Amino acid sequence: MRKIKFIVASMAVCMGITAQAQETKSAEPKGKAIVQTFGNFNADFSKDGDSHGFELERAYLGYEYKLDGGLSVKTVMDIGKSSDVSDLQRIAYVKNALVQWKHGKWTVNGGMISTTQFNFQEKFWGYRYVLKSFQDLYKFGSSADLGISAAYKATDWLSADAIIVNGEGYKKVQKGTGLCYGLGATLTPVKGLQVRLYGGLNQGATADANTVNTAAFVGYKADAFSLGAEYNYMDKAGSKQSGYSAYATVNVADNTNLYARWDEVFAGNTVSKDAAIVGAQFKVGKYIKVAPNVRMQMDRKAGKNTCEGYVSWYFGL
């Protein structure tokens, strides 16, 4: 009987040690590489267009490392085109260099962080490697900047966030006196339905000081499809710009999606540009996506219409 009790006690101790070891193992720091590449082949079908060829738009290289206590660090280099150098060259920027802390309902970021102005809309659109989201494409703001942000999930249907950054973006790290402030709220009143509101003021240290940005988004996402629409407004030194973007995705197979988007941009109260894109996305294995698409643009200010065909691709770990 004593032998049986000893065996049972020994097994209990071993199970406890094993469980503790598993908990310790799961809490060990973990890291992962970040490798993403955007590219395409494009051809201009417009009346006077004759350009065509392959293009490497962007490459992201970085590393993310998760530490104990809800801490993680991430650094990402953005290698892409720049108007400051020849199109034959590429230039590298620090896109992210941040520390993140998650605890309970709080998430806090500090360093070169992703901004909150249109990050939510970009993720909902879901085809950043094909075409930038509205605010990014038409220069309403930058996707990353140097500063801090905090988000609080109050309930399952409501979260709020605030951000303070330099206001110059990640390509021009400002040393002036102006800062950019932003407040946002995200609501999920019912499953699948998402609403996002944002307002920001960029004091700036340039001629574009005191730029006001506001945005409203509503979207619905189901297993078979998603629908989204956003309205954006910017007042930059008295020059007002606004516009809306509507987009949809339909999942026709496990690895195949159809998508479409329509943009309309206003300068003051006048429509300055209309743009549309329709296409399909095919997932080739786990790491590769291919997306043929057709893009049409009517630039009313310049009096020029374009129609282009693209085959965009994405590789990412």
C-alpha positions as CSV (number, residue, x, y, z in Angstrom):
1,M,0.0,0.0,0.0
2,R,2.8,2.3,0.9
3,K,4.5,1.5,-2.5
4,I,1.3,2.5,-4.3
5,K,1.0,5.8,-2.4
6,F,4.6,6.5,-3.2
7,I,4.1,5.8,-6.9
8,V,0.9,8.0,-7.1
9,A,2.7,10.9,-5.2
10,S,5.7,10.6,-7.6
11,M,3.4,10.8,-10.6
12,A,1.7,13.8,-9.2
13,V,5.0,15.6,-8.7
14,C,6.2,14.7,-12.2
15,M,2.9,16.0,-13.7
16,G,3.3,19.3,-11.8
17,I,6.9,19.7,-12.9
18,T,5.8,19.0,-16.5
19,A,2.9,21.5,-16.4
20,Q,5.2,24.2,-14.9
21,A,7.8,23.5,-17.6
22,Q,5.1,23.8,-20.3
23,E,4.0,27.2,-18.9
24,T,7.6,28.4,-18.7
25,K,8.1,27.2,-22.3
26,S,5.0,29.1,-23.6
27,A,6.2,32.2,-21.8
28,E,9.6,32.2,-23.5
29,P,10.4,35.1,-25.9
30,K,9.5,34.5,-29.5
31,G,10.6,36.2,-32.6
32,K,9.7,36.2,-36.3
33,A,11.1,37.7,-39.5
34,I,9.1,40.2,-41.5
35,V,9.6,39.8,-45.3
36,Q,7.1,41.4,-47.7
37,T,7.5,42.3,-51.4
38,F,5.0,44.2,-53.6
39,G,5.4,44.1,-57.4
40,N,3.5,44.1,-60.7
41,F,3.5,44.0,-64.4
42,N,1.5,46.9,-66.0
43,A,0.5,48.2,-69.4
44,D,-1.2,51.5,-70.3
45,F,-4.3,51.0,-72.6
46,S,-5.1,54.7,-72.8
47,K,-5.4,56.5,-76.2
48,D,-2.0,58.0,-75.9
49,G,-0.4,55.5,-73.6
50,D,2.4,53.2,-74.6
51,S,4.2,52.4,-71.4
52,H,4.5,48.8,-70.1
53,G,6.8,46.8,-68.0
54,F,7.6,45.2,-64.6
55,E,7.8,47.2,-61.4
56,L,9.1,46.6,-57.9
57,E,7.0,48.9,-55.8
58,R,8.1,48.1,-52.2
59,A,9.9,45.7,-50.0
60,Y,9.6,45.4,-46.2
61,L,12.3,43.7,-44.2
62,G,12.3,43.5,-40.4
63,Y,12.0,41.5,-37.2
64,E,9.5,41.3,-34.4
65,Y,10.3,39.9,-30.9
66,K,7.8,39.2,-28.1
67,L,9.1,39.5,-24.6
68,D,7.6,38.8,-21.2
69,G,5.0,41.0,-19.5
70,G,3.1,41.8,-22.7
71,L,6.1,43.6,-24.2
72,S,7.2,43.3,-27.8
73,V,9.6,45.1,-30.1
74,K,9.6,45.5,-33.9
75,T,11.8,47.1,-36.5
76,V,10.9,47.3,-40.2
77,M,12.8,48.8,-43.1
78,D,10.7,50.1,-46.0
79,I,12.5,50.0,-49.3
80,G,10.7,51.7,-52.2
81,K,10.4,54.5,-54.7
82,S,11.1,58.1,-53.8
83,S,10.6,61.4,-55.7
84,D,13.9,62.6,-54.4
85,V,15.9,60.1,-56.5
86,S,15.8,58.5,-59.9
87,D,13.1,55.9,-60.5
88,L,16.0,53.5,-61.3
89,Q,17.0,53.6,-57.7
90,R,15.3,52.6,-54.4
91,I,15.7,54.3,-51.1
92,A,15.3,52.7,-47.6
93,Y,13.4,54.2,-44.7
94,V,12.8,53.1,-41.1
95,K,9.1,52.3,-41.3
96,N,8.7,50.9,-37.8
97,A,11.0,51.0,-34.8
98,L,8.8,50.6,-31.8
99,V,8.0,49.1,-28.4
100,Q,4.5,47.7,-27.8
101,W,3.0,46.9,-24.4
102,K,-0.3,45.0,-24.0
103,H,-2.0,44.6,-20.7
104,G,-5.6,43.8,-20.1
105,K,-7.7,46.2,-22.2
106,W,-4.8,48.5,-23.0
107,T,-2.3,48.6,-25.9
108,V,0.4,51.2,-25.9
109,N,3.0,51.9,-28.7
110,G,6.0,54.1,-28.7
111,G,8.7,54.9,-31.3
112,M,8.3,54.9,-35.1
113,I,4.8,53.6,-35.0
114,S,1.9,53.0,-37.4
115,T,-0.5,55.9,-37.4
116,T,-4.2,55.4,-36.6
117,Q,-5.5,57.9,-39.2
118,F,-6.3,55.2,-41.9
119,N,-4.8,52.0,-40.6
120,F,-8.2,50.4,-39.9
121,Q,-9.6,51.2,-43.4
122,E,-6.4,49.9,-45.0
123,K,-6.8,46.6,-43.3
124,F,-10.5,46.3,-44.1
125,W,-9.7,47.1,-47.8
126,G,-7.2,44.3,-47.7
127,Y,-5.4,44.8,-51.0
128,R,-2.6,47.3,-50.0
129,Y,-0.1,45.5,-52.3
130,V,-2.5,46.2,-55.2
131,L,-3.4,49.8,-54.4
132,K,-3.1,52.1,-51.4
133,S,-6.1,53.0,-49.4
134,F,-7.8,56.3,-50.1
135,Q,-6.0,58.6,-47.6
136,D,-2.6,57.1,-48.3
137,L,-3.1,57.3,-52.1
138,Y,-4.2,60.9,-52.1
139,K,-1.8,62.2,-49.5
140,F,-4.2,62.9,-46.6
141,G,-1.6,61.7,-44.1
142,S,1.3,59.3,-43.5
143,S,1.0,55.6,-42.6
144,A,3.8,55.9,-39.9
145,D,5.3,58.5,-37.7
146,L,7.5,59.1,-34.6
147,G,5.5,59.3,-31.4
148,I,3.2,57.4,-29.1
149,S,-0.3,55.9,-29.3
150,A,-2.7,54.2,-26.9
151,A,-5.8,52.1,-27.4
152,Y,-8.4,51.0,-24.8
153,K,-11.0,48.3,-25.5
154,A,-13.9,49.4,-23.2
155,T,-16.3,46.7,-24.2
156,D,-16.7,44.0,-26.9
157,W,-18.4,46.6,-29.1
158,L,-16.4,49.8,-28.3
159,S,-12.8,50.8,-28.3
160,A,-11.0,54.2,-28.3
161,D,-7.5,55.3,-29.3
162,A,-5.3,58.4,-29.1
163,I,-2.1,59.3,-30.9
164,I,0.6,62.0,-30.6
165,V,3.3,62.1,-33.3
166,N,5.6,64.6,-35.0
167,G,3.3,65.0,-38.0
168,E,5.9,64.8,-40.8
169,G,5.7,61.0,-41.4
170,Y,8.4,58.4,-41.4
171,K,10.3,59.8,-44.4
172,K,10.9,63.2,-42.8
173,V,11.5,63.0,-39.1
174,Q,10.6,66.4,-37.9
175,K,12.6,68.4,-35.4
176,G,10.3,71.4,-35.2
177,T,7.8,72.5,-32.6
178,G,4.5,71.2,-34.1
179,L,2.9,68.0,-33.2
180,C,0.0,65.9,-34.7
181,Y,-2.9,64.8,-32.4
182,G,-5.5,62.3,-33.2
183,L,-8.5,60.7,-31.5
184,G,-10.5,57.7,-32.8
185,A,-13.3,55.3,-31.9
186,T,-14.3,51.9,-33.3
187,L,-17.7,50.4,-32.8
188,T,-19.0,46.9,-33.5
189,P,-22.7,47.2,-32.7
190,V,-23.5,43.7,-34.2
191,K,-21.3,40.9,-35.4
192,G,-19.6,41.8,-38.7
193,L,-20.6,45.4,-38.7
194,Q,-17.8,47.9,-38.0
195,V,-17.9,51.7,-37.7
196,R,-14.8,53.9,-37.3
197,L,-14.6,57.6,-36.6
198,Y,-11.4,59.7,-36.5
199,G,-10.4,63.3,-36.0
200,G,-6.9,64.8,-36.0
201,L,-5.1,68.2,-35.9
202,N,-1.5,68.5,-37.3
203,Q,0.0,71.7,-35.9
204,G,3.0,71.2,-38.2
205,A,6.2,73.1,-38.5
206,T,5.8,73.8,-42.2
207,A,3.6,75.8,-44.4
208,D,0.8,73.2,-43.9
209,A,0.4,74.0,-40.3
210,N,-2.9,73.3,-38.5
211,T,-4.1,70.7,-41.0
212,V,-7.4,69.2,-39.9
213,N,-8.3,65.6,-40.8
214,T,-11.6,63.8,-40.2
215,A,-12.8,60.4,-41.4
216,A,-15.8,58.2,-41.1
217,F,-16.0,54.5,-42.1
218,V,-18.6,51.8,-42.1
219,G,-18.1,48.3,-43.2
220,Y,-19.7,44.8,-43.0
221,K,-17.7,41.6,-43.3
222,A,-19.2,38.1,-43.6
223,D,-17.7,34.8,-44.6
224,A,-18.7,35.1,-48.3
225,F,-18.2,38.9,-48.8
226,S,-17.3,42.3,-47.4
227,L,-18.6,45.8,-48.1
228,G,-16.9,49.1,-47.0
229,A,-17.3,52.8,-47.5
230,E,-15.4,55.8,-46.1
231,Y,-15.6,59.6,-46.2
232,N,-12.5,61.7,-45.7
233,Y,-12.0,65.4,-45.2
234,M,-8.9,67.5,-45.0
235,D,-8.4,71.3,-44.5
236,K,-4.8,72.1,-45.2
237,A,-3.9,75.8,-44.8
238,G,-7.4,76.8,-46.0
239,S,-7.3,74.4,-49.0
240,K,-10.1,71.9,-48.6
241,Q,-10.0,68.4,-50.0
242,S,-12.5,65.6,-49.4
243,G,-13.7,62.4,-51.0
244,Y,-15.1,59.0,-50.5
245,S,-14.1,55.4,-51.3
246,A,-16.4,52.4,-51.6
247,Y,-15.1,48.8,-52.0
248,A,-16.3,45.2,-52.0
249,T,-14.9,41.7,-52.0
250,V,-16.6,38.5,-52.9
251,N,-15.0,35.1,-52.0
252,V,-15.8,32.8,-54.9
253,A,-13.5,29.9,-53.8
254,D,-11.1,29.0,-51.0
255,N,-8.2,30.8,-52.7
256,T,-10.0,33.2,-55.1
257,N,-11.6,36.6,-54.4
258,L,-13.1,39.2,-56.7
259,Y,-12.8,42.9,-55.6
260,A,-13.9,46.3,-56.8
261,R,-13.4,49.9,-55.6
262,W,-14.6,53.4,-56.6
263,D,-12.9,56.6,-55.4
264,E,-14.1,60.2,-55.9
265,V,-11.9,63.1,-54.9
266,F,-13.1,66.7,-54.4
267,A,-11.1,70.0,-54.4
268,G,-13.4,72.3,-52.5
269,N,-16.9,71.5,-53.8
270,T,-15.7,70.4,-57.2
271,V,-14.9,66.8,-58.3
272,S,-11.3,66.7,-59.3
273,K,-10.8,63.0,-59.9
274,D,-12.7,59.7,-60.3
275,A,-11.0,56.4,-60.1
276,A,-12.1,52.7,-60.2
277,I,-10.4,49.3,-60.0
278,V,-11.8,45.8,-60.5
279,G,-9.8,42.6,-60.3
280,A,-9.4,39.1,-58.8
281,Q,-7.0,37.7,-56.3
282,F,-5.5,34.2,-56.3
283,K,-3.6,32.8,-53.3
284,V,-0.8,30.5,-54.5
285,G,0.2,28.5,-51.5
286,K,0.7,30.1,-48.1
287,Y,3.1,33.0,-49.0
288,I,2.1,34.3,-52.5
289,K,-0.8,36.2,-53.9
290,V,-1.4,37.2,-57.5
291,A,-4.0,39.9,-58.4
292,P,-4.8,40.8,-62.0
293,N,-6.7,44.1,-62.2
294,V,-7.9,46.9,-64.4
295,R,-7.7,50.5,-63.3
296,M,-9.5,53.5,-64.8
297,Q,-8.9,57.2,-63.8
298,M,-10.6,60.4,-64.9
299,D,-8.5,63.4,-63.9
300,R,-10.9,66.2,-64.5
301,K,-8.5,68.9,-63.5
302,A,-5.9,67.8,-66.1
303,G,-8.5,66.7,-68.6
304,K,-7.0,63.2,-68.9
305,N,-8.4,59.8,-68.8
306,T,-6.4,56.6,-68.3
307,C,-7.0,52.9,-68.4
308,E,-4.3,50.5,-67.3
309,G,-4.0,46.8,-66.8
310,Y,-2.0,45.3,-63.9
311,V,-0.9,41.9,-62.7
312,S,0.1,42.7,-59.0
313,W,1.8,40.2,-56.8
314,Y,2.7,39.8,-53.1
315,F,5.2,37.7,-51.3
316,G,5.2,37.6,-47.5
317,L,6.3,35.5,-44.6
